[in-house]
Amino acid sequence: MKILIIRYKKVRGVPEGGEKASELNHTVLEGIAGEKNVDTYYIYDENRRRTLWEYAQGFMYMPLGYYLGLTPRRVRNIVKQAQNYDVVFVDRSVFGIIAKKLKENGYKGRVVCFFHNVEVIYFGAKYCQWFNPIRWIVLPCVNRNDRWCCRYADRTIALSQRDDDELFRRYGRHADQLIPIAFVDTYRHDTYPADSIAKRPLCVFLGAYFPANVEGIEWFVKNVLPRVDIRMLVVGKGMDRLKEADWMRGDIEVLSDVPDLAPVFEEADLMVLPIFKGSGMKVKTCESLMYGKNIIGTPEAWSGYDVDYAKAGACCLTADEFVEAINGFCTTSYPRFNAYSRQMFVENYSADRMVDKFRAAVEA
């Protein structure tokens, strides 16, 4: 079996959450078909600077359903190249036009579309200002592509039951497979930390500079931080921009583009994830489980994860609930390493648990 993976971009530097999920998909598919039988078509290469003409083309073709650098010429090349493969794995549903053109041009192989989110919801949160003209160009485009994935793909994959329900409500098709966020386990040890959470704990927020993340941090800084005695660290791609915000406090440490997150996770006493908007599943939650962290997050941060919140940390919606949860960890000798979180990752969200599900999606 030969597989052609359609991915958004070849990443330069630190990958964001979605690209980490794409990399996992890539790794699992190589494990199934063999590395020599898997090729990748990247829509965008961060190592190459785009020309003004390419930017202009992007806006020009967007009303026709071409997004994130796709053009009719590129799609024709993909359709031609795909004839040499048994499976075309469209890694993002915003490229649903590829599934459409493959089927319209008689492609006989299997088209598999992977939904990282219900993209209308995701991009609605990304371009949240109603007066932003980009919003009214992008949302119809991504909506059209999600619809094409549901109509033309032989197999569709969604992350969670929530996304599956939303896809059926919008487009009338359930996903063929539900495959949650997962990671290759890079935190296997013979022994794990045995110390307790500090009385003045280090609370870490992890996430890229994105409206829903920024709104969540701002809410936390204004409504929770004044009521708890903690050290706070914000880590994520582009997060240096937070330093310019008028609500940002000088005692909050901000790190951008950290190449290795392992020391950050190992140092953290608590992961705090005040996320209120979004779709799909939060990659940062899965990473936190892998490192055996105590996680205090909103229902949105926990969406799609089948865990006992009280054992893994806490599920909080209001400022009072966040304060109570943080203070609860501070006033007891609670372990920094949460064995239950780690166990849930190993049993449910590690890459080797996803192989059979991916195999069912790509094989006949």
Buried (B, 14 or more C-beta within 10 A) or exposed (E): BBBBBBBBBBBEEBBBBBBBBBBBBBBBBBBBBEEEBBEBBBBBEBEEEEEEEEEEBBEEBBEEBBBBBBBEEBBEEBBEEBEEBBBBBBBBBBBBBBBBBBBEEEBEBBBBBBBBBBBBBBBBBBBEEEEEEEBEBBBBBBBBBBBBBBBBBBBBBBBBBBBBBBBBEBBEBBBBBBBBBBBEBEBEEEEBEEEBBBEEBBBBBBBBBBEBBBBBBBBBBEBBBEEBEBBBBBBBBBBBEBEEEEEBEEEBEBBBEBEEBEEBBBEBBBBBBBBBBBBBBBBBBBBBBBBBBBBBBBEBBBBBBEBEBEBBBBBBEEBEBBBBBBBEBBEEEBBBBBEBBBBBBBEBBBBEBBBEBBBEBBEE
